[in-house]
């Protein structure tokens, strides 16, 4: 039995693929093998973060994604700010565009991300409230269960807790989601709750 390919996903700016012309054809002297094929020959997956809006509105973008990549990651569409913009109200419109497109074209999907305390990726309602330990735990579990259940069997791997350790160059930044949900006592088990729930 052949071993599954190694998983390699690289962030890649589609507009920066220098050897492609406006029609998506290879320029003279450019490699004739797609990045996808070259990676597959080495037993790895090659991919990129993708945006729902570009998938929806840009035919060239779609063509390049399908030709060049074997795995995609939703850029922001699966983050909590996008999937649960209001407490208890889930919106998968943009995430579905990415997942449906990838599924239709036989691309692997990496789910990014279920938990991340970066303010810009949290919905405003989360940032505006103080949560008890139990409320924070319940919120996390419900969110993870709802998102993962929707894409069960379609997304094969997930970033569950993203960037859980602070950047050591910033000593004022606490370790392990010190500010997540603005309730400090949940910090000690936040990462383990997230992973166990997933």
N, C-alpha and C positions, 0 to 999 in steps of 0.2 A: 504494500500500500504506500502510495506516495505521500510524503509529509506535506502538510499545508504550507503555503508560502509564508515567509516571514512578513511581519506587518511593518511597513514603512510609510508614514504619511509626512509629506513635506509641505510646509506652507509655501505657496507659489503664487505669484501674481500673474494671472493669465495674460494680461496685457503686455507682460514682459517677456513673452516667448519670442525671442528675437528671430528665430528662423522661420516664422510663419508670416505669410503675406496677409493682406486684408481678406482674401478669399479663403484663408485657412490652408492653402497649399504650401508645400515646402519650397523654399527659395532654392535656386541653383546652388549646389555645393553644400546644402544643409543635409543632415542625416536623414535617410529615408525611413528609418525605423522610428516609430512613435516611442515616447518615453515609457508608455505603458508596456509595449512589447519588449523594450530593452530591459525594463525592470523584471518582467515576467521571465525572461531568459535567465535571470540570476535568482529566480525563486522568491522575489519580493513584490510587494504591492507598492505602487507609487501613486500619490494623491495630493490633494489640495483642499484647502478650505474653500467653500463656495457660498454664494449669496443667492437667496431666493429671488430677489429682484432681477439679478442678472440672468438667472435661469429662465425666468418668466419673459423677459423683454429682449434678450440678446441672442439671436440665432448663432452667431459666430462663437460666442461664449459657450453655448450648449455643445456645439460641434467640437470645440477644442477639449472640453471636459470629457466627452465620450471617447474621443480618439486618444487622448494623452494620459488619462488617469484610470486607475483600477479601483481606487477608494476615494471617497469624499467625506468631508467633515463640514457640517453646517457651521457657518461663521458665527452667527449670533442667534439663529432661529430656534435653538433648543435651550437657550439660557432662560433662567427664571423670568427675567423682565419681558421676554417675548412669549413664553408659554403660559404664564399666570399673571397677566397685567393687573388683575383685580383679585382680591382675596377670594379663593374658591372658584374663580371663573377662569377656565383654561381656554386658550386660543392657539390652535395648532395650524392655522392657515398657512403661515410662512414655512413652518417646519415641514408640513405636508408637501409643499412644493419641492423641497429638497429631497425628501425621502421618496416621494412618488417618482421623481425624475431618475434618481439613482436606481431604484428598483426596476423601473421600466427598461433601463439600459444595462442592467446586470452589474452595477457598481456596488462594491462593498460600502458600508456606511459606518463611520465612527461617530458615536453620540457625544456631543460636546456642548455643554457640560451640565450636570445635574445640580451641583452646588458650587458656588463661587461667591465670596463675600466682597468682591470689588463692587463698589457702589454703583458704577455705571451699568452693571449687569443685573442689578436687583431692582424689582419693581418699587415704585415710590411708596406704595402702601407698606412694604416691609421696612423701609427706612424711616417711616413716620411713626412707628409703634415701638413700644417696649413689650417684649414677650416674656411670659413666665417660662421656666425650664420646660414644663410639660407642653405649653403652647408651641414653643420652638421645635421640640421633638416631634410633636404631632404634625406641624406644618411641613417639616422636612420629610417625614415618612409619607404623608399624603402626596406631596409634590413628586417625590421619586417614584412612588407606586403608580401614580396617574400617568406620568410621562413614559415610564418604561413599559407599562401595560399597553399603551397605545401602539408602541413600536416593537412589541415582542415579536421575535422571528424575523424582523426586518433590519434592526440595528444590532449588530453582533458584538460590539464592544463599546464601552462607555468611559468617558472621563467622569468619574463619580464626584470626587472632591478635587477641585482644580486649585493649584497653587496654595496648598494648605500651610506651607512653611514660609515665613516672611523672608524678604530679601535682606541678607545680612549687612548690606551697605546702608540700610536705613534702620539704625538702632531704635528709633521710636516706634517702628512698626512691630506689633506684638506677634508672637508665634501662634499659629493655629487659630485663625478666625476670631481674634479677641473681640472684634466688634460685630460679628455676625449676629443678626437679629437683635442687636443691641442688648443682649442678655449674657453677661459674662460667665455665669456658672455652667452654661451649656458647652463652653469651649472644650472642656476636658474630654467629652465624649462625642463631639460633633463629627469628627472624621470617622470614628468607628461606627456611629449610628448611620451615617450616610452610606458607608460601604456595606454594612450588614443589611440595611434596607434594600439596597440595590441587589 
